[in-house]
């Protein structure tokens, strides 16, 4: 819906001394509310659609790319593959969001993030996944949101050093829900152990 892009853009404008120019790229902006589009316009962020603005987007390079569109595994990966060589810093939304980890999302952003983290130098990865301080305050809700950042490589791009694994969406969807839950727990445990080391 564009709201997260508006929030991030306003924050970046503030910390950058009031200067920001950018594009918000998505397959369609049909769901973006008029007020959100106005907020984006106020910080000089133009809405772009790859099918309509292909020539302009094709050759452009960006300092920062914020990936927050479809949360299906293959869509997040396609966005990354499309922009990784043209972006310095890559930022991903919902890296800890259990709700898009289910069968229809193919593991979603959290699983793609795990694969990406395993494919780049550790020093390039920054995660912001803090949840409510008191687990009782979320009353059984699973983790949500989270921002993952991949700093530029030695060539100044967001590209990975090692190849991403091949991922079989059909096999993921066929897994029993309990097996997906086990994998989710191992992803979460891996993130927590990496944070403590």
N, C-alpha and C positions, 0 to 999 in steps of 0.2 A: 504493500500500500504506500510505500515511499516514506513512511513516518520515520523509520530508523535512519534513512539517508538524510532526512531533514535535521534530525537531532545531531547526528555526527557532523554534518556540514556546519551547523551553527556553532558547535563546540570548536571545530577546527578553525573557523573564522575568528573566534574569540582568542584562541591561543596563538594564532598567527598574526595578531595585531590588526585584525579587521580586513585582511585580504584573503580571498579565496575565489578561485575559478574552477569549475568542474562540470562534469557530465554525470548524470545518473542514467545508467544504461539498463534497460530491462526489455524483455520480450514484448511487453505491452504495459501501457500506463492507464489502461481502462479503469483499474480499481483505485487509482490515486485520486484522492479527494481534492477539490478545488483549493481548499485552504492549505493542504500540504504542498501542492504545486506552487502556491504563492510563497510559502515559507522557503522553499528551495530557490525560487526566483530571487528572493531578497538577498540570498548569499551567492548569487551568480552561478547557480547550478542549473544547467539546462537538461531537460529530459530528452533522452535519445533512445530510439528503438533500432536494433541492428538491421532489421529488414528495410527500414525507411532511410536510415542514416549510414548505410554500409560504407560508402565512399569516404565520408568524413571520419568515421571510426576506424577504418581499415589501416590508416597510416599513423594514427595518433599514438603518442606515448604519454603515460601518466606517472606522477610521483607516487600516487596511492590509488589502489583499486579496492573498493569495498564490495565484497560478494555477498549479496543478501537477496536472492530472488527465489526461484524454486528450491525446495529443500530435498528433492530427490537426489540420491547419490549420483546418478549419471548426469543430472543437470548441473550440480555443483562442480563436478569434474569437468564437464564441457566448458563451463564458465572459466574455470581455472586454466584449462588448456588453451582457450581462446586468448586470454589476457596475460598469462604469466611472463611472456617475453616482452610485453609492452608496458609492464608496471614495475615500479621499484618496490614499493611495499605492498603486500597483499594482506587484506584484512577480511576475515570471515565472521559472519554472525551465526549464532545458535550452535556453536561447537559442542555445547554440553546439553543440548535440548533433547531429552528422552522422547518427547512426543513425536519427533520425526525419525526415530530409530526403528520404527515398526516395518512390517513386510512391504507395504506399499511404497515406502520411501527408500527401500533397498539399503537401509543402514543410515541413510540421510547424511546430514552435515557432520554429525559426530564421527561416523565411520570414515567418511572421506578425510576429515581432519586427522584422524589416527594414521591413515595411510600417508597423508602428506607429511606429518611430523616424522614418520619413519623414513622419509625420502629426502629430507634436507638436513643440513648441519644443525646440531642441537642449539648452538648459539644464535641461530636465526629465528628461533621460535619464542613467542611471548603469548601467554594465555591469561585471560581475565575471566575466571569462572566462579568467583565467590558467590555463594548462595546465602540464604538467610542465616544469620549467626546462630539462631536457635532452631534446630531441625524440627522441634515440636511446633514451631510457628507456621510451618508449611503443611502440617497435618496430612502427611502421607503423599504429598505431591512429589513428583520426580524432579530431578534437576532440569533447569531450563536456561535458555539464553546462552551467554558466554560469547566472548570475542577472542578470536585467535588471530595473531599477527605473524606473518613471515617477513622478516627483514630481507633486504636485497642480498643477492649472492655477489661473488667477486666481479661479475659482469654488470652489476647494477640492476638486475631483474629479479622477479619473484620466482623464477624457475627452480625446480628441484634438481639436486645433484644426482640422485639415484632414481631409477624408473619407478613409477607408481605401479602397484600390483594390478594384475588383471582382476576384474571383479565381475562375478556372475550374478546378475540381478535375479534371475529365475531361481537359482539355487538358494539365494538369501530368502526369497519369498516362500520357498518350500520348507525352510527350517521350522521346526516346532517353536512356538512362542517361548517355551521354557529355555530352549537353546539360545535364542536371541537374547533373553534376559541374562543368561550366563555370560554371553559375550559382552553385553552392556556393562555388567559388573566388572569384568576384566579390563575394559577400556577405562572405566572410572578409577579402578585401583591403580592402573598404570599411570594415569594422570596425577593422582595423589602422590604416588611414590616419586615421580619425576619432580614434583613441586617440592618435596621434602629433601631431595638430594642436592 
